Every structure is written in C-alpha cells, then in structure tokens.
Amino acid sequence: MLPPARVCPKGGRRVRHPRRRIVDEVFDVVRTGCAWRQLPKDFAPWPTVYW
C-alpha cells in the first residue's frame, strides 16, 4: 500500500524508524482509540507517528 521510496542522487538520509512500524502504530491508535501520547514506549516517538 505504500509507494516505493524515492531515491535521490545523493542517497538521502537514513531512516530512524521503519515506515511499516509507524503505519502499524497509526492503526493501533485508530483501533484502540487511545491518545497519541499514550502509545507504548517501545514504539516510535508519538510526534513522529502523528506527523
């Protein structure tokens, strides 16, 4: 469902958090109805998931 990653000539920066994990966290918030700040600590930081 995610589009392929764009590859720029310089290579871009490293990914800190895998995109699949961020999508899973968004689905978790939608499914459980919890607040963004109440995501478990082993997830990516909530502002990253929110944006």
Gaussian input, Z-matrix of N, CA and C with variables (Angstrom, degrees):
# hf/3-21g

backbone

0 1
 N
 C     1     B1
 C     2     B2     1     A1
 N     3     B3     2     A2     1     D1
 C     4     B4     3     A3     2     D2
 C     5     B5     4     A4     3     D3
 N     6     B6     5     A5     4     D4
 C     7     B7     6     A6     5     D5
 C     8     B8     7     A7     6     D6
 N     9     B9     8     A8     7     D7
 C    10    B10     9     A9     8     D8
 C    11    B11    10    A10     9     D9
 N    12    B12    11    A11    10    D10
 C    13    B13    12    A12    11    D11
 C    14    B14    13    A13    12    D12
 N    15    B15    14    A14    13    D13
 C    16    B16    15    A15    14    D14
 C    17    B17    16    A16    15    D15
 N    18    B18    17    A17    16    D16
 C    19    B19    18    A18    17    D17
 C    20    B20    19    A19    18    D18
 N    21    B21    20    A20    19    D19
 C    22    B22    21    A21    20    D20
 C    23    B23    22    A22    21    D21
 N    24    B24    23    A23    22    D22
 C    25    B25    24    A24    23    D23
 C    26    B26    25    A25    24    D24
 N    27    B27    26    A26    25    D25
 C    28    B28    27    A27    26    D26
 C    29    B29    28    A28    27    D27
 N    30    B30    29    A29    28    D28
 C    31    B31    30    A30    29    D29
 C    32    B32    31    A31    30    D30
 N    33    B33    32    A32    31    D31
 C    34    B34    33    A33    32    D32
 C    35    B35    34    A34    33    D33
 N    36    B36    35    A35    34    D34
 C    37    B37    36    A36    35    D35
 C    38    B38    37    A37    36    D36
 N    39    B39    38    A38    37    D37
 C    40    B40    39    A39    38    D38
 C    41    B41    40    A40    39    D39
 N    42    B42    41    A41    40    D40
 C    43    B43    42    A42    41    D41
 C    44    B44    43    A43    42    D42
 N    45    B45    44    A44    43    D43
 C    46    B46    45    A45    44    D44
 C    47    B47    46    A46    45    D45
 N    48    B48    47    A47    46    D46
 C    49    B49    48    A48    47    D47
 C    50    B50    49    A49    48    D48
 N    51    B51    50    A50    49    D49
 C    52    B52    51    A51    50    D50
 C    53    B53    52    A52    51    D51
 N    54    B54    53    A53    52    D52
 C    55    B55    54    A54    53    D53
 C    56    B56    55    A55    54    D54
 N    57    B57    56    A56    55    D55
 C    58    B58    57    A57    56    D56
 C    59    B59    58    A58    57    D57
 N    60    B60    59    A59    58    D58
 C    61    B61    60    A60    59    D59
 C    62    B62    61    A61    60    D60
 N    63    B63    62    A62    61    D61
 C    64    B64    63    A63    62    D62
 C    65    B65    64    A64    63    D63
 N    66    B66    65    A65    64    D64
 C    67    B67    66    A66    65    D65
 C    68    B68    67    A67    66    D66
 N    69    B69    68    A68    67    D67
 C    70    B70    69    A69    68    D68
 C    71    B71    70    A70    69    D69
 N    72    B72    71    A71    70    D70
 C    73    B73    72    A72    71    D71
 C    74    B74    73    A73    72    D72
 N    75    B75    74    A74    73    D73
 C    76    B76    75    A75    74    D74
 C    77    B77    76    A76    75    D75
 N    78    B78    77    A77    76    D76
 C    79    B79    78    A78    77    D77
 C    80    B80    79    A79    78    D78
 N    81    B81    80    A80    79    D79
 C    82    B82    81    A81    80    D80
 C    83    B83    82    A82    81    D81
 N    84    B84    83    A83    82    D82
 C    85    B85    84    A84    83    D83
 C    86    B86    85    A85    84    D84
 N    87    B87    86    A86    85    D85
 C    88    B88    87    A87    86    D86
 C    89    B89    88    A88    87    D87
 N    90    B90    89    A89    88    D88
 C    91    B91    90    A90    89    D89
 C    92    B92    91    A91    90    D90
 N    93    B93    92    A92    91    D91
 C    94    B94    93    A93    92    D92
 C    95    B95    94    A94    93    D93
 N    96    B96    95    A95    94    D94
 C    97    B97    96    A96    95    D95
 C    98    B98    97    A97    96    D96
 N    99    B99    98    A98    97    D97
 C   100   B100    99    A99    98    D98
 C   101   B101   100   A100    99    D99
 N   102   B102   101   A101   100   D100
 C   103   B103   102   A102   101   D101
 C   104   B104   103   A103   102   D102
 N   105   B105   104   A104   103   D103
 C   106   B106   105   A105   104   D104
 C   107   B107   106   A106   105   D105
 N   108   B108   107   A107   106   D106
 C   109   B109   108   A108   107   D107
 C   110   B110   109   A109   108   D108
 N   111   B111   110   A110   109   D109
 C   112   B112   111   A111   110   D110
 C   113   B113   112   A112   111   D111
 N   114   B114   113   A113   112   D112
 C   115   B115   114   A114   113   D113
 C   116   B116   115   A115   114   D114
 N   117   B117   116   A116   115   D115
 C   118   B118   117   A117   116   D116
 C   119   B119   118   A118   117   D117
 N   120   B120   119   A119   118   D118
 C   121   B121   120   A120   119   D119
 C   122   B122   121   A121   120   D120
 N   123   B123   122   A122   121   D121
 C   124   B124   123   A123   122   D122
 C   125   B125   124   A124   123   D123
 N   126   B126   125   A125   124   D124
 C   127   B127   126   A126   125   D125
 C   128   B128   127   A127   126   D126
 N   129   B129   128   A128   127   D127
 C   130   B130   129   A129   128   D128
 C   131   B131   130   A130   129   D129
 N   132   B132   131   A131   130   D130
 C   133   B133   132   A132   131   D131
 C   134   B134   133   A133   132   D132
 N   135   B135   134   A134   133   D133
 C   136   B136   135   A135   134   D134
 C   137   B137   136   A136   135   D135
 N   138   B138   137   A137   136   D136
 C   139   B139   138   A138   137   D137
 C   140   B140   139   A139   138   D138
 N   141   B141   140   A140   139   D139
 C   142   B142   141   A141   140   D140
 C   143   B143   142   A142   141   D141
 N   144   B144   143   A143   142   D142
 C   145   B145   144   A144   143   D143
 C   146   B146   145   A145   144   D144
 N   147   B147   146   A146   145   D145
 C   148   B148   147   A147   146   D146
 C   149   B149   148   A148   147   D147
 N   150   B150   149   A149   148   D148
 C   151   B151   150   A150   149   D149
 C   152   B152   151   A151   150   D150

   B1=1.4469
   B2=1.5319
   B3=1.3142
   B4=1.4555
   B5=1.5256
   B6=1.3340
   B7=1.4564
   B8=1.5276
   B9=1.3342
   B10=1.4622
   B11=1.5220
   B12=1.3005
   B13=1.4582
   B14=1.5257
   B15=1.3285
   B16=1.4572
   B17=1.5242
   B18=1.2897
   B19=1.4625
   B20=1.5208
   B21=1.3160
   B22=1.4534
   B23=1.5320
   B24=1.3143
   B25=1.4660
   B26=1.5285
   B27=1.3183
   B28=1.4619
   B29=1.5224
   B30=1.3089
   B31=1.4537
   B32=1.5097
   B33=1.3194
   B34=1.4595
   B35=1.5190
   B36=1.3035
   B37=1.4586
   B38=1.5198
   B39=1.3037
   B40=1.4659
   B41=1.5203
   B42=1.2973
   B43=1.4617
   B44=1.5241
   B45=1.3305
   B46=1.4692
   B47=1.5156
   B48=1.3176
   B49=1.4558
   B50=1.5270
   B51=1.3210
   B52=1.4657
   B53=1.5304
   B54=1.3093
   B55=1.4679
   B56=1.5254
   B57=1.3134
   B58=1.4662
   B59=1.5253
   B60=1.3101
   B61=1.4701
   B62=1.5288
   B63=1.3307
   B64=1.4610
   B65=1.5232
   B66=1.3455
   B67=1.4615
   B68=1.5270
   B69=1.3284
   B70=1.4693
   B71=1.5229
   B72=1.3182
   B73=1.4609
   B74=1.5192
   B75=1.3347
   B76=1.4641
   B77=1.5223
   B78=1.3336
   B79=1.4652
   B80=1.5235
   B81=1.3253
   B82=1.4627
   B83=1.5230
   B84=1.3314
   B85=1.4659
   B86=1.5236
   B87=1.3220
   B88=1.4649
   B89=1.5324
   B90=1.3373
   B91=1.4610
   B92=1.5301
   B93=1.3426
   B94=1.4559
   B95=1.5208
   B96=1.3258
   B97=1.4520
   B98=1.5116
   B99=1.3301
   B100=1.4676
   B101=1.5367
   B102=1.2993
   B103=1.4576
   B104=1.5265
   B105=1.3424
   B106=1.4632
   B107=1.5254
   B108=1.3170
   B109=1.4679
   B110=1.5178
   B111=1.3230
   B112=1.4566
   B113=1.5283
   B114=1.3192
   B115=1.4597
   B116=1.5209
   B117=1.3107
   B118=1.4617
   B119=1.5286
   B120=1.3021
   B121=1.4698
   B122=1.5248
   B123=1.3443
   B124=1.4640
   B125=1.5293
   B126=1.3277
   B127=1.4575
   B128=1.5213
   B129=1.3159
   B130=1.4779
   B131=1.5280
   B132=1.3297
   B133=1.4648
   B134=1.5350
   B135=1.3135
   B136=1.4622
   B137=1.5175
   B138=1.3564
   B139=1.4687
   B140=1.5393
   B141=1.3210
   B142=1.4702
   B143=1.5157
   B144=1.2918
   B145=1.4681
   B146=1.5198
   B147=1.3164
   B148=1.4650
   B149=1.5241
   B150=1.3231
   B151=1.4721
   B152=1.4916
   A1=111.33
   A2=118.45
   A3=120.64
   A4=109.80
   A5=117.98
   A6=119.57
   A7=110.22
   A8=117.51
   A9=118.98
   A10=110.71
   A11=115.85
   A12=121.19
   A13=110.27
   A14=115.88
   A15=120.23
   A16=108.09
   A17=115.27
   A18=119.84
   A19=107.48
   A20=116.04
   A21=119.20
   A22=108.79
   A23=117.47
   A24=120.29
   A25=113.88
   A26=117.14
   A27=120.33
   A28=112.15
   A29=118.21
   A30=121.02
   A31=115.57
   A32=119.32
   A33=121.33
   A34=112.30
   A35=115.56
   A36=119.94
   A37=110.75
   A38=115.82
   A39=121.21
   A40=109.83
   A41=115.61
   A42=121.83
   A43=108.04
   A44=116.25
   A45=119.84
   A46=111.81
   A47=116.01
   A48=121.41
   A49=108.04
   A50=118.11
   A51=120.16
   A52=111.00
   A53=116.09
   A54=120.21
   A55=112.07
   A56=116.67
   A57=119.50
   A58=110.33
   A59=116.72
   A60=120.59
   A61=111.01
   A62=116.64
   A63=120.41
   A64=110.21
   A65=117.22
   A66=120.45
   A67=110.09
   A68=117.18
   A69=120.28
   A70=111.30
   A71=117.07
   A72=120.51
   A73=111.28
   A74=117.58
   A75=120.44
   A76=109.08
   A77=117.25
   A78=120.04
   A79=111.18
   A80=117.25
   A81=120.81
   A82=110.71
   A83=117.14
   A84=120.53
   A85=110.01
   A86=116.74
   A87=120.21
   A88=110.62
   A89=116.49
   A90=120.40
   A91=112.03
   A92=117.43
   A93=120.11
   A94=113.47
   A95=116.97
   A96=119.86
   A97=113.55
   A98=117.74
   A99=119.84
   A100=109.76
   A101=115.62
   A102=120.74
   A103=109.72
   A104=116.39
   A105=120.64
   A106=111.21
   A107=116.17
   A108=119.68
   A109=112.90
   A110=118.05
   A111=121.20
   A112=112.56
   A113=117.62
   A114=119.50
   A115=109.30
   A116=118.42
   A117=120.52
   A118=111.72
   A119=116.28
   A120=121.60
   A121=113.46
   A122=118.50
   A123=119.27
   A124=111.77
   A125=118.33
   A126=121.81
   A127=109.20
   A128=115.49
   A129=120.20
   A130=108.41
   A131=118.01
   A132=119.50
   A133=110.95
   A134=116.99
   A135=120.58
   A136=112.91
   A137=121.66
   A138=118.18
   A139=112.53
   A140=116.53
   A141=120.47
   A142=109.81
   A143=117.06
   A144=121.26
   A145=110.13
   A146=116.81
   A147=120.99
   A148=110.93
   A149=117.48
   A150=120.54
   A151=110.61
   D1=-24.84
   D2=179.23
   D3=-83.87
   D4=142.00
   D5=178.00
   D6=-69.47
   D7=157.81
   D8=178.91
   D9=-64.62
   D10=148.84
   D11=-178.72
   D12=-67.50
   D13=139.44
   D14=176.55
   D15=-80.33
   D16=135.97
   D17=178.91
   D18=-112.59
   D19=115.62
   D20=178.47
   D21=-91.40
   D22=161.23
   D23=-176.44
   D24=-57.35
   D25=-31.07
   D26=-178.15
   D27=-86.01
   D28=-8.61
   D29=177.03
   D30=97.11
   D31=-22.97
   D32=179.28
   D33=75.86
   D34=-177.60
   D35=-179.23
   D36=-94.48
   D37=164.39
   D38=179.55
   D39=-73.22
   D40=148.70
   D41=178.48
   D42=-84.60
   D43=126.89
   D44=179.16
   D45=-80.15
   D46=-39.76
   D47=-177.32
   D48=-126.45
   D49=130.35
   D50=179.35
   D51=-60.04
   D52=136.63
   D53=-177.82
   D54=-62.21
   D55=-35.29
   D56=179.82
   D57=-61.52
   D58=-39.80
   D59=179.87
   D60=-66.16
   D61=-38.63
   D62=178.81
   D63=-65.35
   D64=-41.76
   D65=177.87
   D66=-62.95
   D67=-41.03
   D68=177.27
   D69=-60.84
   D70=-37.78
   D71=179.86
   D72=-68.96
   D73=-37.93
   D74=176.61
   D75=-62.83
   D76=-44.44
   D77=177.94
   D78=-61.92
   D79=-35.37
   D80=178.87
   D81=-64.43
   D82=-42.40
   D83=178.72
   D84=-64.48
   D85=-42.49
   D86=-179.53
   D87=-65.86
   D88=-42.00
   D89=-176.67
   D90=-69.27
   D91=-44.32
   D92=-174.62
   D93=-89.55
   D94=-22.60
   D95=-178.95
   D96=77.63
   D97=16.04
   D98=-179.97
   D99=-78.39
   D100=164.32
   D101=177.27
   D102=-76.20
   D103=155.04
   D104=-179.38
   D105=-57.71
   D106=-39.29
   D107=-176.91
   D108=-72.49
   D109=-11.21
   D110=-179.30
   D111=-95.43
   D112=11.86
   D113=176.02
   D114=-64.52
   D115=145.18
   D116=179.09
   D117=-58.37
   D118=153.46
   D119=-176.31
   D120=-67.64
   D121=-20.70
   D122=-179.98
   D123=-80.99
   D124=-4.36
   D125=174.25
   D126=-83.36
   D127=174.24
   D128=173.88
   D129=-64.99
   D130=159.96
   D131=178.17
   D132=-56.80
   D133=142.55
   D134=-173.73
   D135=-59.36
   D136=-36.43
   D137=178.35
   D138=-63.37
   D139=-33.90
   D140=177.57
   D141=-64.07
   D142=-45.62
   D143=-179.37
   D144=-67.42
   D145=-39.50
   D146=-178.44
   D147=-63.14
   D148=-48.10
   D149=-178.40
   D150=-78.29

